[in-house]
Amino acid sequence: MLTIDPHPLLDLRAFVTTWPAPLGELPAPAWLQALAAIDAEVPFSPFDDAIKGAVRDLLRHGGFKPAGRSKPCNEYIRGVAAKGNFPLINAAVDATNLAALHGCLPVSTVDLDKLSEPLRVGIAPEGARYVFNMSGQEIDLKGLICLHDAAGPCANSVKDSQRAKTTDESRRTITVIWGTRELPGRAQAVLDWHVALNERLGGQCERV
């Protein structure tokens, strides 16, 4: 289902979740919202400069510059959570943002039914771009490791494509944890925790 191009740093984990109802009918329960506190009790070592550097090294490998508006999504979600502005969207996206917040790795969740096989993870070539929000803004993907489907890049550790994002009607999602070999064991720990969250929310998960 998913092939991964050779990469010296990437320690990728992925899983598919089938949800018991459309995501629009699955708001975040109170126990999930409580995890949005930046100091919530979680089974991970805290974010530090070593983790930040390791993740950025992963993104830099292909020539991408992970800074400013192109910083990894786990850094972005940590910034908004620290201000008490953790976004609540739907159970699937909220669980992913929590995994990125506390696991300190970038995590993507997109609508699997919007994608066309084959699915592949690899570095985007020069000229690759996609729209990442409803206002039509684009991100230059050159050198950034991305999830691709038959139509091209559709998700990555910075901003996922608008065409692949979940909606209220989504019933199946694929989650990608953008781990790095510089942080051994962390990607697997994030996977295990994220799967546990999704299963507690009623999802059926299959690791890929």
TAPEDA-V349213 format. One record per residue. PHI is phi in radians with two decimals (none if undefined). PSI is psi in whole degrees, 0 to 359 (NA if undefined). BURIAL is 1 if it has 24 or more other C-alpha atoms within 12 Angstrom, else 0. Layout:
PHI_PSI_BURIAL ; PHI_PSI_BURIAL
//
This chain:
none_324_0 ; -2.37_123_1 ; -1.90_152_0 ; -2.20_122_1 ; -1.15_150_0 ; -0.98_138_0 ; -2.71_130_0 ; -1.27_343_0 ; -2.03_336_1 ; -1.19_130_1 ; -2.18_76_1 ; -1.49_143_1 ; -2.26_147_1 ; -2.62_152_1 ; -2.70_156_1 ; -1.90_139_1 ; -2.12_130_1 ; -1.78_122_1 ; -1.63_151_1 ; -1.31_349_1 ; -2.77_165_0 ; -0.97_145_0 ; -1.06_334_1 ; -1.12_342_0 ; -1.76_10_0 ; -2.18_71_1 ; -1.20_160_0 ; -1.20_124_1 ; -1.23_170_0 ; -1.04_322_0 ; -1.15_328_0 ; -1.29_319_1 ; -1.07_326_1 ; -1.10_333_0 ; -1.28_352_1 ; -1.28_347_1 ; -1.13_132_1 ; -1.12_338_1 ; -1.83_22_0 ; -1.05_151_0 ; -1.35_113_0 ; -2.41_159_0 ; -1.53_45_0 ; -2.33_148_1 ; -1.19_150_0 ; -1.26_159_0 ; -1.05_136_1 ; -2.61_180_0 ; -1.13_329_0 ; -1.17_318_0 ; -1.14_314_1 ; -0.98_314_1 ; -1.15_321_0 ; -1.13_318_1 ; -1.15_317_1 ; -1.16_325_1 ; -1.06_321_1 ; -1.03_315_1 ; -1.26_329_1 ; -1.29_341_1 ; -0.92_319_1 ; -1.55_1_1 ; 1.90_357_0 ; -1.24_151_1 ; -1.95_101_1 ; -1.51_76_1 ; -2.59_165_0 ; 1.06_231_0 ; -1.26_351_0 ; -1.87_22_1 ; -1.27_158_1 ; -1.02_148_1 ; -1.13_333_1 ; -1.16_327_1 ; -1.22_320_1 ; -1.08_311_1 ; -1.16_329_1 ; -1.14_321_1 ; -1.11_316_0 ; -1.28_326_0 ; -1.15_323_1 ; -1.10_335_0 ; -1.61_3_0 ; 1.34_23_0 ; -1.99_31_0 ; -0.99_126_1 ; -1.35_135_1 ; -1.91_115_1 ; -2.03_297_1 ; -2.75_169_1 ; -0.99_319_1 ; -1.17_312_1 ; -1.21_322_1 ; -1.09_317_1 ; -1.10_321_1 ; -1.13_316_1 ; -1.11_325_1 ; -1.18_320_1 ; -1.09_320_1 ; -1.19_320_1 ; -1.08_306_1 ; -1.56_327_1 ; -1.35_342_1 ; 1.13_25_1 ; -2.13_151_1 ; -1.15_141_1 ; -2.41_135_1 ; -2.03_137_1 ; -2.29_124_1 ; -2.32_169_1 ; -1.38_111_1 ; -1.10_328_1 ; -1.27_349_0 ; -1.56_352_1 ; -1.74_155_1 ; -2.10_129_0 ; -1.22_154_0 ; -1.45_152_0 ; -1.77_137_1 ; -2.56_146_1 ; -1.93_126_1 ; -2.94_172_1 ; -1.36_132_1 ; -1.26_141_1 ; -1.41_171_0 ; -1.04_137_0 ; 1.62_350_0 ; -1.29_133_0 ; -2.60_160_1 ; -2.71_159_1 ; -1.34_135_0 ; -2.07_359_1 ; -2.59_174_0 ; -1.23_341_0 ; -1.48_358_0 ; 1.59_10_0 ; -1.18_146_0 ; -2.02_154_0 ; -2.03_136_1 ; -1.40_118_1 ; -1.66_359_1 ; -0.87_123_1 ; 1.45_358_1 ; -1.68_132_1 ; -1.24_131_1 ; -2.38_157_1 ; -1.44_130_1 ; -2.04_147_1 ; -2.05_193_1 ; -1.07_337_0 ; -1.60_354_0 ; 2.16_193_1 ; -1.04_143_1 ; -2.47_350_1 ; -2.84_154_1 ; -2.83_187_1 ; -1.39_358_1 ; -1.94_298_1 ; -2.52_129_1 ; -1.43_155_1 ; -1.24_148_1 ; -1.11_325_1 ; -1.17_337_1 ; -1.81_354_1 ; -1.16_153_1 ; -1.20_157_1 ; -2.28_180_1 ; -1.08_338_0 ; -1.60_353_0 ; -1.10_139_1 ; -2.16_340_1 ; -2.30_132_1 ; -2.22_153_1 ; -2.06_132_1 ; -2.01_133_1 ; -2.10_126_1 ; -1.81_117_1 ; -1.55_76_1 ; -1.48_165_1 ; -2.26_145_1 ; -1.18_345_0 ; -1.25_347_0 ; -2.17_70_1 ; -1.04_134_0 ; 1.52_344_0 ; -1.26_318_1 ; -1.06_319_1 ; -1.13_320_1 ; -1.13_321_1 ; -1.15_318_1 ; -1.00_310_1 ; -1.05_318_1 ; -1.21_317_1 ; -1.12_315_1 ; -1.04_318_1 ; -1.08_320_1 ; -1.07_311_1 ; -1.11_322_1 ; -1.21_324_0 ; -1.14_331_0 ; -1.40_356_1 ; 1.81_1_1 ; -1.38_152_1 ; -1.81_120_1 ; -1.92_143_1 ; -2.32_120_1 ; -1.35_140_1 ; -2.20_NA_0
//
